[in-house]
Amino acid sequence: MMIVLGFDYGKNRTGVALANTLTGLATPLGILYAQKGEPDWIGIQNHIETWKPSLLVVGMPQKLDGSDSAMKEAILLFAKRLERKTQLPVQLANEQLTSQEANQRLISARQAGRKRKIRKEEIDQLAAAIILENWMLETSYGQNV
């Protein structure tokens, strides 16, 4: 079993989620807000101290045609700094269309009776969970379930 933290990195907001490879479940944990263009390193460290993950996963988007996203360089820099600051291994995972899937899941929940309006923060943290779900399915970690 392994505990994994996942990140849907953005320049203003980063969604965070937690996965357990034994159960194959991923859960949104929240949002970390950048301060003056810097990721919330204290918030990241707090999640690491709380959950004690063995691995960190960062979503890397691609355009539908397979070409690189405009965010590629920023995400690579974030992943490199994350690995250096936490001393934990970091893997990149495909996050193509995860925000759209997160939005669709929230729309379905609203149609099923959810009262609150959908907020961007909810989409970001759910997208981080979907990144982890997809990562588990695409790696040997998803075969434990």
N, C-alpha and C positions, 0 to 999 in steps of 0.2 A: 504494500500500500504506500502511496505517496500523496502528500498534500502539495498542491500547485496553486500559485497565485497567477492570475491572468490580468493583462492590462490592455485596454483599448485606448491607446495614447492619442491625445489631442493637444494642440498648443495651449488651449485654455482649460480643458477638462480632460481628465483621464478616468475612464471607467475601470473599476477593479472587481474581480470575481475570484472565487475560491473553488477548487475542484478536488475531489477525492478519487484517486484512480481505482480504488477498490470498488466503490459503488458506481463509478462512472457519472456521478452527478456534479454539476457546476451550479454555484449559487452567486448571484450578484451581491457584492458587499457594499458598494457605494461609489462615490465620486471624489476625486482629489482635484483641487483647483490649483492651477499654476499661479505663481506670484511673480510679477515682473518678468514674465517669460520663462521662469524656472519651474520645473516640476515640483510638486510638494514632496520633497525628499523626506521630511519628518513624517508625513502621513504614510509614505511607503514603508519607512522603517517601523512605524507603529504596527502596520499590518503584518510585517515580517515577524516582529516580536510576538504578536498575538497568535498568529497561525503557524509559525515555524515551518514554512514550506521548504521542500527539498529542491524545488525548481521554479523558475519564473518563466512565463510565456507572454510574449508581446505580439499583438496582432500586426501583420504587415499587409496593407491593402494592395490590390492590383486592379487595374482597369479591366473592364469586361473583355477587351481584346488581348489581355495578358501583359500589356505594357505596364511599366512602373507608375506608381502613384506619385503625385507631386509631394507627398509626405514621406517618401522613402528615406531621404537623407536625414530628416528630423527623427524618424523612428529608429533608424540605425544608430544615430548618436544617442538617443534615449536608451536603447538596449545596451549599448556599450557602457554608458555611464551607470546604468542600473547594475550591470554585472560587477563593475569595479567598486561601486559604493556598497553593495550588499554582500559581495564575495560568494554569491550564489550563481549557479549556471543559469543562463538565459537562452531560451529558444525562440525563434521567430515562427509564427504560424499564419497561415493564410486567413485573412479576415474579409475576403471579398463578399460583399453584400450582407455582412452581419448586422449592420445598423438597420438596413431595410427589413431583415428578418425580425430583429428586435421590435421595430415599430409595428410590424404586422402582428406579432404575438400580443403586443399591448393593445392594439386595435381589437383583436379577437377577445381579449379579456374584457375590454370595455363593452363590446357587443353582448358579452355573456353576463353583464350586470355591474361591472366595475363603474363606480361613480366619478372618480377623479379624472381630470384631463391628463393627457400624456405629456410628460415633461422631457426635455432633451436629456436631462440627467438620468432619467430612468432608461432611456434608450441606450446611453453610453454604458451604464453598468450591466444591462442585460446583454449588450453586444459583447462585453468582456466575457460573460458566462458562455455565450454562444461560441466565441473563439475557443474557449477551453473545451466545450463539448466537441467541436469539430476536431481540435487537436487530439483529443483522446481517441476519436474514431479513426484518425489518420495515422496514429502511431501504435506501437505495440501496447501502450498503456490502456487503450480502449479495449484490448482483447481480454482483459481481466474480468470483464463484466459478463 
